[in-house]
C-alpha cells in the first residue's frame, strides 16, 4: 500500500521503521514459542528413556546406574550432582555394611550367654567360623550365584539366568564392591542363625561344612530368586509374576525364613540336648521339659542391643539399594522411614512379649513374674518381622507388626517345646516365625505410595515396562509419580479393600515366596543334615556332652581358666574349710539330690570336679597326712 501524498519523507521513514519493528517482534515471539515446544518435546523424550531404563536401574543393588547417568549426561550440572549423590550412597552403604557385620558380635554374645560354661569356647569358635566361612563361600561362588551378571551394562534378560547367576565368580568384573560387602553381611547372618540352635551338641566338622554350604549355595539361590533383576520371583523382571513379584525389602524371607528353616531341620535331625526332655540316668521321658540355664543373662542383653543397633544398617542400607536408581536424596528419606519403623516394631514387640508371657504364666501356672528372656527374644522377633516391609509400610503398621510379632514369638517358642524340639536360643521361633509374619505384613498392609517411592515404580507397573496395574482410564493416575497414584500399583490387600477394589496379587506372591523359600531350604538342608548324621559328623558323643565340648574339642582352655580361678579361691580357705566343703560335696554326690531336687549328670560332674580340686589342695597342704591325718580320716568317716 502506498502512503498518502501529504506525508513527508520523514513520516514515511518513521512509519516503515514501526512496521519493520512489529514484524521483528512477531518473529521473536514465534521463535520463542517454537523453542519452548522443542524443549518440552526433548524433556518428554528424556523421561521416556528414563522410564524404559527402570528395569536396569531399579534393581536391588543398583549396579547398572550408568544407564541412568548416561540418560542425563546432557547437563553437566545434573551429572555432577548425580555423582555426588552416588558417592554419598556408596559411603553410607559401606557404613551400613559395617553395622551388619557388627551384628556377628551380637549373635556371638547371645550364644555365649545362652550356653553353659563348659561349652562356651566351642560355641564362640562356631560363631567366628560362620563369619570366616561365609566370606570364603560368598567370595568364591555365593555372589556369582546370587547376583552374577546383574551389574553388566549389557546384561540381557536371558531365561537361563532366572534361577542362578552365571558370572562374577571370585569377584571377577565386579564394579560395585560396596554392594558385595553389604550382601556378605547378609549371607553371614543367615548362616549364624543355626549356631545358637545347635549349641552344646554339634560337632565342629559338620558345622563348618554347613556354614559354607548355606552361604555359598542355599542362601544365594534364594537371594537370586527375589532380589536379582531376572530372578524368577523378582519384581524387577520385565514381566513379574502376577505383575508384581515378591517384595522383601530387607530380608524377612530371603535371610530369616531361609535361616529359620535350616535351624528347624537341624534341631529335628540332631535331637535335643541331654536331659532336656528325658531323664539323663534312666532315659524316661520327663513330664515337663527341664530348663537348661545359660551362664550369663548379661551377655544376652548386650547381644540383643548390639543386634538392634546393627539392624539400623540392615534395614536402612537396603533402602539405598532399592532407591539408588533414581540417584536423588529420596533414598535417604526411605532409609529414615525404614529406621523409624524398625524402632517401633522392636520396642513394641518387646513390651507385648513381656506382658503376654505374664498372662500365659498366670493361665498355665498361676504365677506372675517379669521374665527377661521374652523381652529380648520379642525384640528380636519384631526386628525380623519388620525387615520385609520397613520401607513400604506406614509407621502405625510397623507398630502393629511389632505387637503381633511379640505374640508370634511366644506361640512359636511354646510350639517348639510341645513338639519336643530343643532350641537353645529360640532361633526358630524368632527367625522363622518372625520372617513368615513379616512377609505376610507386606501382602496385607504395603502402602502403594511407599511402594512407588521405594521401588521407583508401581509394583507391577514399571518393572516390566507394561501396564500391570489398575485400569488407568477408570481411575485417577498421577503420571508425574508424586506418590499419590494409589491405583497404579498392586498394594497390600487391606489397602486395596479400602479403595473398594480387593487386590490379592501381592498377598498371593508373598505366600508364593514363603512357599518357595521353605521348599528350597528344606530340599537342600534336610538331605545335608541327614547325611552328616549318618556319617557320624553331626552329633557329639554322650561323653563329650557331659564333660563339655570345650574340654574335648577346644583343648580345655576354658576349663583351665576356670580351674585357675577356682584354685585362687581355694587358696584363701583354711584347712578346716577345705575339710568341711569336701565332706559336704561328697555327701551330696552320694545322695544325688539337694533338698528335693535331683541332680543332673552335668551338675554332678561339676560337683565332682570341685571335690577333686579340694582333694588336690588338701594333699598339697598336707591336710590329712601325718599328725593331722586322724582328724581328716575321722571327719571323712563321720
C-alpha positions as CSV (number, residue, x, y, z in Angstrom):
1,X,0.0,0.0,0.0
2,X,1.3,3.4,-0.9
3,X,1.5,6.1,1.7
4,X,-0.7,9.3,1.3
5,X,0.9,12.0,-0.8
6,X,0.5,14.6,2.1
7,X,3.0,12.7,4.3
8,X,6.6,14.0,4.4
9,X,9.6,11.9,3.7
10,X,10.4,11.8,7.4
11,X,6.9,10.5,8.3
12,X,7.2,7.8,5.7
13,X,10.6,6.6,7.1
14,X,9.3,6.6,10.6
15,X,6.2,4.5,9.6
16,X,8.3,2.0,7.7
17,X,10.5,1.6,10.8
18,X,7.4,0.9,13.0
19,X,6.2,-1.8,10.6
20,X,9.6,-3.5,10.5
21,X,9.9,-3.4,14.3
22,X,6.4,-5.0,14.6
23,X,7.4,-7.8,12.2
24,X,10.6,-8.5,14.2
25,X,8.6,-8.7,17.5
26,X,6.2,-11.2,15.9
27,X,9.1,-13.2,14.6
28,X,10.8,-13.3,18.0
29,X,7.5,-14.4,19.7
30,X,7.1,-17.2,17.2
31,X,10.7,-18.3,17.7
32,X,10.3,-18.3,21.4
33,X,7.2,-20.5,21.2
34,X,8.9,-22.9,18.9
35,X,11.9,-23.2,21.2
36,X,9.6,-23.9,24.2
37,X,7.8,-26.6,22.3
38,X,11.1,-28.2,21.3
39,X,12.4,-28.1,24.9
40,X,9.1,-29.8,26.1
41,X,9.4,-32.4,23.4
42,X,13.1,-33.2,24.4
43,X,12.2,-33.4,28.1
44,X,9.4,-35.9,27.3
45,X,11.8,-38.0,25.3
46,X,14.3,-38.0,28.2
47,X,11.5,-39.0,30.6
48,X,10.5,-41.8,28.3
49,X,14.1,-43.0,28.1
50,X,14.4,-42.9,31.9
51,X,11.1,-44.9,32.2
52,X,12.4,-47.5,29.7
53,X,15.6,-47.9,31.7
54,X,13.8,-48.5,35.1
55,X,14.4,-52.2,34.8
56,X,18.1,-51.7,34.5
57,X,18.5,-49.1,37.2
58,X,15.9,-50.0,39.8
59,X,17.3,-53.4,40.8
60,X,18.2,-54.5,44.2
61,X,21.8,-53.5,44.0
62,X,21.7,-50.6,41.5
63,X,25.0,-51.6,39.8
64,X,23.5,-50.6,36.4
65,X,23.2,-46.9,37.4
66,X,25.4,-46.0,34.4
67,X,22.2,-46.2,32.3
68,X,20.6,-43.5,34.4
69,X,23.7,-41.4,34.3
70,X,24.0,-41.6,30.6
71,X,20.4,-40.5,30.0
72,X,21.1,-37.3,31.9
73,X,24.6,-36.6,30.5
74,X,23.2,-33.6,28.6
75,X,23.6,-31.4,31.6
76,X,27.0,-31.2,33.3
77,X,25.5,-29.7,36.5
78,X,23.0,-32.6,36.8
79,X,25.7,-35.2,36.1
80,X,27.9,-33.7,38.8
81,X,25.0,-33.7,41.3
82,X,24.3,-37.4,40.5
83,X,27.9,-38.3,41.0
84,X,27.9,-36.6,44.4
85,X,24.8,-38.5,45.4
86,X,26.2,-41.8,44.2
87,X,29.4,-41.2,46.3
88,X,27.2,-40.4,49.3
89,X,25.2,-43.6,48.7
90,X,28.3,-45.8,48.4
91,X,29.9,-44.3,51.5
92,X,26.7,-44.7,53.5
93,X,26.3,-48.3,52.2
94,X,29.8,-49.2,53.4
95,X,28.9,-47.8,56.9
96,X,25.7,-50.0,56.8
97,X,27.8,-53.0,55.7
98,X,30.0,-52.4,58.8
99,X,26.9,-52.3,61.0
100,X,25.5,-55.5,59.5
101,X,28.9,-57.3,60.1
102,X,29.0,-55.9,63.7
103,X,25.8,-57.9,64.2
104,X,28.0,-61.0,64.3
105,X,29.2,-59.8,67.7
106,X,25.6,-59.6,68.9
107,X,24.9,-63.2,67.7
108,X,28.1,-64.3,69.5
109,X,27.1,-62.7,72.8
110,X,23.6,-64.1,72.7
111,X,25.0,-67.6,72.1
112,X,27.7,-67.1,74.8
113,X,25.1,-66.2,77.4
114,X,22.7,-69.0,76.4
115,X,25.1,-71.9,76.8
116,X,26.8,-73.4,79.8
117,X,30.4,-72.5,80.7
118,X,31.7,-76.0,79.7
119,X,30.6,-75.3,76.0
120,X,31.4,-71.6,75.9
121,X,34.6,-71.6,73.8
122,X,33.3,-74.2,71.4
123,X,30.2,-72.1,70.7
124,X,32.3,-68.9,70.2
125,X,34.5,-70.7,67.7
126,X,31.5,-71.7,65.7
127,X,30.4,-68.1,65.5
128,X,33.8,-67.0,64.3
129,X,33.9,-69.7,61.7
130,X,30.5,-68.5,60.5
131,X,32.0,-65.2,59.5
132,X,35.1,-66.8,58.0
133,X,33.3,-69.5,56.1
134,X,30.7,-67.1,54.7
135,X,33.5,-64.7,53.5
136,X,35.1,-67.6,51.6
137,X,31.9,-69.1,50.2
138,X,30.4,-65.7,49.2
139,X,33.6,-64.6,47.5
140,X,34.1,-67.8,45.5
141,X,30.6,-68.6,44.3
142,X,27.9,-67.1,46.5
143,X,27.9,-63.7,45.0
144,X,28.1,-65.0,41.4
145,X,25.1,-67.3,42.1
146,X,23.0,-64.6,43.7
147,X,23.8,-61.5,41.6
148,X,26.2,-62.6,38.9
149,X,25.8,-60.6,35.7
150,X,23.4,-58.0,37.2
151,X,26.0,-55.2,37.1
152,X,26.9,-55.8,33.5
153,X,25.6,-52.7,31.5
154,X,24.8,-55.0,28.5
155,X,23.0,-57.6,30.6
156,X,20.3,-59.5,28.8
157,X,17.2,-60.9,30.4
158,X,18.0,-64.5,29.3
159,X,15.8,-67.3,30.7
160,X,18.9,-69.2,31.8
161,X,19.6,-66.6,34.4
162,X,16.2,-66.7,36.1
163,X,17.3,-69.3,38.7
164,X,21.0,-68.7,39.3
165,X,23.6,-66.1,38.3
166,X,26.2,-67.1,35.8
167,X,29.0,-64.5,36.2
168,X,31.2,-62.6,38.7
169,X,32.6,-65.7,40.5
170,X,35.6,-64.9,42.6
171,X,34.5,-61.2,42.2
172,X,35.8,-61.1,38.6
173,X,34.5,-58.0,36.8
174,X,32.5,-56.8,39.8
175,X,32.2,-53.0,39.7
176,X,30.3,-52.4,42.9
177,X,32.3,-53.8,45.8
178,X,30.3,-51.8,48.4
179,X,27.3,-53.9,47.4
180,X,29.3,-57.1,47.8
181,X,30.4,-56.1,51.3
182,X,26.8,-55.4,52.3
183,X,25.5,-58.6,50.9
184,X,28.3,-60.6,52.5
185,X,27.0,-59.5,55.9
186,X,23.5,-60.8,54.9
187,X,24.9,-64.2,54.0
188,X,26.8,-64.5,57.3
189,X,23.7,-63.5,59.2
190,X,21.7,-66.2,57.5
191,X,24.3,-68.8,58.4
192,X,24.7,-67.7,62.1
193,X,21.0,-68.4,62.9
194,X,21.8,-72.1,63.2
195,X,24.7,-71.6,65.6
196,X,22.6,-71.0,68.6
197,X,20.0,-73.6,67.7
198,X,22.6,-76.4,67.6
199,X,24.6,-75.1,70.6
200,X,26.2,-77.7,73.0
201,X,25.7,-80.8,70.9
202,X,27.1,-80.3,67.3
203,X,30.5,-81.3,66.1
204,X,32.8,-78.7,64.6
205,X,33.3,-80.6,61.4
206,X,29.6,-80.7,60.4
207,X,29.1,-77.1,61.4
208,X,31.9,-75.8,59.1
209,X,30.5,-77.8,56.2
210,X,27.1,-76.4,56.9
211,X,28.2,-72.8,57.1
212,X,30.0,-72.9,53.7
213,X,27.1,-74.8,52.1
214,X,24.4,-72.4,53.2
215,X,26.5,-69.2,52.5
216,X,27.7,-70.5,49.1
217,X,24.7,-72.2,47.7
218,X,21.4,-72.2,49.6
219,X,21.2,-68.5,50.5
220,X,22.5,-67.2,47.1
221,X,19.8,-69.1,45.2
222,X,17.1,-67.7,47.5
223,X,18.6,-64.2,47.1
224,X,18.8,-64.5,43.3
225,X,15.1,-65.6,43.0
226,X,13.8,-62.5,44.8
227,X,16.4,-59.8,44.7
228,X,18.3,-60.2,41.5
229,X,17.0,-58.4,38.4
230,X,16.0,-61.5,36.4
231,X,15.0,-63.7,39.4
232,X,12.0,-65.9,39.0
233,X,10.1,-64.1,41.8
234,X,11.8,-60.7,41.4
235,X,9.6,-57.6,41.0
236,X,12.4,-56.2,38.7
237,X,11.8,-58.6,35.8
238,X,10.4,-57.4,32.5
239,X,7.2,-59.3,33.3
240,X,7.0,-60.1,37.0
241,X,4.8,-62.9,38.2
242,X,1.2,-61.7,38.6
243,X,2.5,-58.4,37.5
244,X,4.1,-57.7,41.0
245,X,6.7,-60.2,42.1
246,X,7.7,-60.8,45.7
247,X,8.5,-57.7,47.8
248,X,11.1,-58.4,50.5
249,X,12.6,-55.0,51.4
250,X,15.4,-56.2,53.8
251,X,15.2,-59.9,54.1
252,X,12.5,-61.2,56.4
253,X,12.0,-64.0,53.8
254,X,15.4,-64.3,52.0
255,X,17.5,-64.3,55.1
256,X,15.4,-65.1,58.1
257,X,12.9,-67.7,56.7
258,X,15.9,-69.4,55.0
259,X,17.9,-69.5,58.2
260,X,14.9,-70.4,60.3
261,X,14.0,-73.4,58.2
262,X,17.7,-74.6,58.2
263,X,17.6,-74.2,62.1
264,X,14.4,-76.2,62.3
265,X,15.6,-79.1,60.2
266,X,19.0,-79.1,62.1
267,X,17.4,-79.4,65.5
268,X,15.0,-82.0,64.3
269,X,17.8,-84.2,62.9
270,X,20.4,-83.7,65.6
271,X,18.0,-84.1,68.5
272,X,17.7,-82.3,71.9
273,X,20.5,-81.8,74.5
274,X,20.9,-84.4,77.2
275,X,18.5,-84.0,80.0
276,X,16.2,-81.6,78.1
277,X,13.2,-83.9,77.6
278,X,14.5,-87.2,79.1
279,X,16.0,-88.2,82.4
280,X,19.8,-88.4,81.9
281,X,20.1,-91.6,84.0
282,X,17.0,-93.7,83.4
283,X,16.2,-92.3,79.9
284,X,12.5,-91.9,80.9
285,X,10.6,-89.0,79.2
286,X,10.1,-86.1,81.6
287,X,6.6,-84.8,82.2
288,X,7.9,-81.2,81.8
289,X,11.0,-80.2,79.8
290,X,13.9,-79.3,82.1
291,X,15.2,-75.8,81.7
292,X,18.9,-75.6,80.9
293,X,20.1,-72.2,82.0
294,X,22.8,-70.4,80.3
295,X,25.8,-68.9,82.0
296,X,25.1,-65.2,81.6
297,X,21.9,-63.2,81.0
298,X,24.0,-60.1,80.9
299,X,25.8,-61.2,77.7
300,X,22.4,-62.0,76.2
301,X,21.1,-58.5,76.9
302,X,24.2,-56.9,75.5
303,X,23.9,-59.1,72.4
304,X,20.3,-58.1,71.9
305,X,21.2,-54.4,72.0
306,X,24.0,-54.9,69.5
307,X,21.7,-56.6,67.1
308,X,19.1,-53.9,67.5
309,X,21.8,-51.3,66.7
310,X,23.1,-53.3,63.7
311,X,19.6,-53.7,62.4
312,X,19.6,-50.0,61.5
313,X,22.3,-50.7,59.0
314,X,20.5,-53.9,58.0
315,X,17.2,-52.1,57.1
316,X,18.5,-48.6,56.4
317,X,21.1,-49.8,53.9
318,X,18.6,-51.8,52.0
319,X,16.7,-48.5,51.3
320,X,19.8,-47.2,49.4
321,X,19.9,-50.4,47.3
322,X,16.3,-50.1,46.2
323,X,16.2,-46.4,45.5
324,X,19.6,-45.6,44.1
325,X,18.4,-45.9,40.5
326,X,16.7,-42.5,40.9
327,X,20.1,-41.0,42.1
328,X,18.4,-38.4,44.3
329,X,18.0,-37.7,48.0
330,X,14.7,-39.6,48.1
331,X,16.7,-42.7,49.1
332,X,17.7,-41.2,52.4
333,X,14.1,-40.4,53.2
334,X,13.2,-44.0,52.6
335,X,16.1,-45.0,54.9
336,X,14.7,-42.7,57.6
337,X,11.3,-44.4,57.3
338,X,13.0,-47.8,57.5
339,X,14.9,-46.9,60.6
340,X,11.8,-45.4,62.2
341,X,9.7,-48.5,61.5
342,X,12.5,-50.7,62.8
343,X,12.5,-48.9,66.1
344,X,8.7,-49.0,66.5
345,X,8.4,-52.7,65.7
346,X,11.3,-53.8,68.0
347,X,10.2,-51.7,71.0
348,X,6.5,-52.7,70.9
349,X,7.3,-56.4,70.3
350,X,9.4,-56.5,73.4
351,X,6.7,-55.0,75.6
352,X,4.0,-57.3,74.2
353,X,6.2,-60.4,74.7
354,X,6.9,-59.5,78.3
355,X,3.2,-58.9,79.3
356,X,2.0,-61.7,77.1
357,X,4.3,-64.1,78.9
358,X,2.9,-62.8,82.3
359,X,-0.6,-63.6,81.1
360,X,0.5,-67.0,79.8
361,X,2.2,-67.9,83.1
362,X,-0.8,-66.8,85.0
363,X,-3.1,-69.0,83.0
364,X,-0.9,-72.1,82.9
365,X,0.8,-72.0,86.3
366,X,-1.0,-69.4,88.4
367,X,2.2,-67.3,88.9
368,X,3.2,-63.9,87.6
369,X,6.7,-62.5,87.2
370,X,8.6,-60.4,84.8
371,X,10.9,-62.5,82.6
372,X,13.9,-61.1,80.8
373,X,14.1,-63.8,78.1
374,X,10.7,-63.0,76.4
375,X,11.7,-59.3,76.3
376,X,14.9,-59.9,74.5
377,X,13.5,-62.5,72.1
378,X,10.4,-60.4,71.5
379,X,12.6,-57.5,70.4
380,X,14.5,-59.7,68.0
381,X,11.3,-61.2,66.6
382,X,10.0,-57.6,66.0
383,X,13.2,-56.7,64.2
384,X,12.9,-59.8,61.9
385,X,9.3,-59.2,61.2
386,X,9.6,-55.5,60.1
387,X,12.5,-56.2,57.8
388,X,10.3,-57.2,54.8
389,X,8.2,-54.0,54.9
390,X,10.3,-51.4,56.8
391,X,10.4,-49.1,53.8
392,X,7.0,-49.8,52.3
393,X,4.6,-49.7,55.3
394,X,3.4,-46.7,57.3
395,X,4.6,-46.3,61.0
396,X,1.3,-47.3,62.5
397,X,1.5,-50.6,60.6
398,X,5.1,-51.1,61.9
399,X,3.8,-50.7,65.5
400,X,1.1,-53.3,64.8
401,X,3.7,-55.6,63.2
402,X,5.7,-55.5,66.4
403,X,2.8,-56.2,68.6
404,X,1.8,-59.3,66.7
405,X,5.5,-60.3,66.4
406,X,5.7,-60.5,70.2
407,X,2.8,-62.9,70.3
408,X,4.3,-64.9,67.4
409,X,7.4,-65.4,69.4
410,X,5.5,-66.7,72.4
411,X,3.5,-69.1,70.3
412,X,6.5,-70.3,68.4
413,X,8.5,-71.0,71.5
414,X,5.7,-72.9,73.1
415,X,5.1,-74.9,69.9
416,X,8.7,-75.9,69.8
417,X,8.5,-77.3,73.4
418,X,5.3,-79.1,72.7
419,X,7.0,-80.8,69.7
420,X,10.0,-81.7,71.9
421,X,12.4,-79.7,69.7
422,X,15.3,-78.2,71.6
423,X,16.4,-74.7,70.5
424,X,19.0,-73.2,72.9
425,X,18.3,-69.6,71.8
426,X,14.7,-69.9,70.4
427,X,16.1,-69.1,66.9
428,X,13.3,-71.0,65.1
429,X,10.6,-69.0,66.8
430,X,12.4,-65.7,66.2
431,X,13.6,-66.1,62.6
432,X,11.1,-68.5,61.0
433,X,8.1,-67.2,62.9
434,X,9.0,-63.6,62.6
435,X,10.1,-63.9,59.0
436,X,6.8,-65.5,57.8
437,X,4.8,-62.9,59.7
438,X,6.9,-60.1,58.1
439,X,6.3,-61.4,54.6
440,X,2.5,-61.5,55.2
441,X,2.5,-57.9,56.6
442,X,3.7,-56.7,53.2
443,X,1.0,-58.7,51.4
444,X,-1.7,-57.2,53.7
445,X,-0.5,-53.6,54.5
446,X,2.0,-52.4,51.9
447,X,1.3,-48.8,51.1
448,X,1.0,-48.1,47.3
449,X,2.7,-44.7,47.8
450,X,5.6,-46.2,49.7
451,X,6.0,-48.9,47.1
452,X,6.2,-46.3,44.4
453,X,8.7,-44.3,46.4
454,X,10.9,-47.2,47.4
455,X,11.0,-49.2,44.2
456,X,10.8,-46.4,41.8
457,X,7.8,-47.8,40.1
458,X,4.4,-49.1,40.9
459,X,4.9,-52.7,41.7
460,X,3.8,-54.4,38.6
461,X,3.9,-51.2,36.6
462,X,7.5,-50.1,36.0
463,X,9.5,-53.4,36.4
464,X,8.5,-54.8,33.1
465,X,7.5,-51.7,31.3
466,X,3.9,-52.8,30.8
467,X,0.6,-51.9,32.3
468,X,0.3,-54.4,35.2
469,X,-1.6,-52.0,37.5
470,X,-5.2,-51.0,37.6
471,X,-7.0,-49.6,34.6
472,X,-5.8,-46.0,34.4
473,X,-8.7,-44.9,32.3
474,X,-11.2,-45.7,35.1
475,X,-9.2,-44.3,38.0
476,X,-7.2,-41.2,38.6
477,X,-3.5,-41.8,37.9
478,X,-0.7,-39.3,38.6
479,X,1.7,-39.7,35.7
480,X,4.2,-37.4,37.5
481,X,4.8,-40.1,40.0
482,X,4.4,-37.8,43.0
483,X,3.4,-40.7,45.3
484,X,-0.3,-40.2,45.0
485,X,-1.0,-42.7,42.3
486,X,-2.6,-45.3,44.6
487,X,-4.5,-47.0,41.8
488,X,-1.4,-47.6,39.7
489,X,0.2,-50.3,41.9
490,X,-0.7,-53.6,43.5
491,X,-0.8,-52.7,47.2
492,X,-1.5,-54.8,50.2
493,X,-4.9,-56.4,50.4
494,X,-6.1,-54.2,53.2
495,X,-5.2,-51.1,51.3
496,X,-6.9,-52.3,48.2
497,X,-10.1,-53.1,50.1
498,X,-10.0,-49.6,51.4
499,X,-10.1,-48.4,47.8
500,X,-13.2,-50.5,47.1
501,X,-11.3,-53.0,44.9
502,X,-9.9,-56.1,46.5
503,X,-6.5,-56.9,45.0
504,X,-4.8,-60.0,46.5
505,X,-2.0,-60.3,43.9
506,X,0.7,-59.0,46.2
507,X,-0.5,-61.2,49.1
508,X,-0.6,-64.2,46.7
509,X,3.0,-63.5,45.6
510,X,4.1,-63.2,49.3
511,X,2.6,-66.6,50.0
512,X,4.3,-68.0,46.9
513,X,7.6,-66.5,48.1
514,X,7.3,-68.1,51.6
515,X,6.4,-71.5,50.0
516,X,9.4,-71.2,47.6
517,X,11.9,-70.4,50.4
518,X,10.6,-73.1,52.7
519,X,10.6,-75.7,50.0
520,X,14.1,-74.8,48.6
521,X,15.8,-74.7,52.0
522,X,14.1,-78.0,53.1
523,X,15.1,-79.7,49.9
524,X,18.7,-78.7,50.4
525,X,19.2,-78.9,54.1
526,X,17.3,-82.0,55.1
527,X,19.5,-84.3,53.0
528,X,22.6,-82.4,54.1
529,X,22.0,-82.8,57.8
530,X,20.7,-86.4,57.4
531,X,23.9,-87.4,55.5
532,X,26.1,-85.7,58.1
533,X,24.2,-87.5,60.8
534,X,24.6,-90.9,59.1
535,X,28.3,-90.4,58.7
536,X,28.7,-89.5,62.4
537,X,29.8,-85.9,61.7
538,X,26.8,-84.1,63.3
539,X,26.1,-85.1,66.9
540,X,28.7,-85.1,69.6
541,X,29.2,-88.2,71.8
542,X,27.4,-88.5,75.1
543,X,30.7,-88.3,77.0
544,X,31.6,-85.1,75.2
545,X,28.3,-83.5,76.1
546,X,28.6,-84.5,79.7
547,X,32.2,-83.3,80.2
548,X,31.8,-80.3,77.9
549,X,32.8,-79.6,74.3
550,X,35.5,-77.2,75.4
551,X,37.4,-79.9,77.2
552,X,37.3,-82.4,74.3
553,X,37.3,-80.2,71.1
554,X,38.8,-76.9,72.2
555,X,41.9,-78.1,74.2
556,X,40.3,-77.5,77.5
557,X,41.5,-73.9,77.6
558,X,38.2,-72.6,79.1
559,X,38.3,-75.3,81.7
560,X,41.9,-74.4,82.6
561,X,41.0,-70.8,83.1
562,X,38.1,-71.7,85.4
563,X,40.4,-74.1,87.2
564,X,42.9,-71.3,87.9
565,X,40.1,-69.1,89.2
566,X,38.9,-72.0,91.5
567,X,42.4,-72.6,92.7
568,X,42.8,-68.9,93.7
569,X,39.6,-69.2,95.7
570,X,40.6,-72.5,97.3
571,X,44.0,-70.9,98.2
572,X,42.1,-68.5,100.5
573,X,40.4,-71.2,102.5
574,X,41.7,-72.5,105.8
575,X,42.4,-76.2,106.4
576,X,39.2,-76.6,108.3
577,X,37.1,-75.1,105.5
578,X,38.7,-77.4,103.0
579,X,37.7,-80.4,105.1
580,X,34.2,-79.1,105.6
581,X,33.5,-78.3,101.9
582,X,34.8,-81.6,100.7
583,X,32.7,-83.6,103.1
584,X,29.6,-81.6,102.0
585,X,30.2,-82.2,98.3
586,X,31.0,-85.9,98.8
587,X,27.8,-86.3,100.7
588,X,25.7,-84.6,98.1
589,X,27.3,-86.8,95.4
590,X,26.4,-90.0,97.3
591,X,22.8,-89.0,97.6
592,X,22.4,-87.4,94.2
593,X,20.0,-84.8,95.5
594,X,20.0,-81.4,97.0
595,X,16.8,-81.0,99.1
596,X,14.0,-82.4,96.9
597,X,15.8,-81.6,93.7
598,X,17.5,-84.4,91.9
599,X,20.9,-83.5,90.4
600,X,21.5,-83.8,86.6
601,X,24.6,-85.5,85.2
602,X,26.0,-82.1,84.3
603,X,25.6,-80.8,87.9
604,X,27.0,-83.9,89.4
605,X,30.0,-83.6,87.1
606,X,30.6,-80.1,88.2
607,X,30.4,-81.0,91.9
608,X,32.8,-83.9,91.3
609,X,35.3,-81.6,89.7
610,X,35.0,-79.3,92.8
611,X,35.6,-82.2,95.1
612,X,38.6,-83.3,93.2
613,X,40.0,-79.7,93.3
614,X,39.6,-79.6,97.1
615,X,41.2,-83.0,97.5
616,X,44.3,-81.8,95.5
617,X,44.5,-78.7,97.7
618,X,44.4,-80.9,100.8
619,X,47.3,-83.0,99.5
620,X,49.4,-80.0,98.7
621,X,48.9,-78.6,102.1
622,X,49.4,-82.0,103.8
623,X,46.0,-81.9,105.4
624,X,45.0,-85.4,106.5
625,X,48.7,-86.6,106.3
626,X,50.8,-87.4,109.4
627,X,49.7,-85.6,112.6
628,X,46.5,-84.2,111.1
629,X,45.6,-87.5,109.4
630,X,43.4,-88.7,112.2
631,X,41.3,-85.6,112.1
632,X,40.9,-85.8,108.4
633,X,40.1,-89.5,108.5
634,X,37.7,-89.2,111.3
635,X,36.0,-86.3,109.6
636,X,35.7,-88.4,106.5
637,X,34.2,-91.3,108.3
638,X,31.7,-89.1,110.1
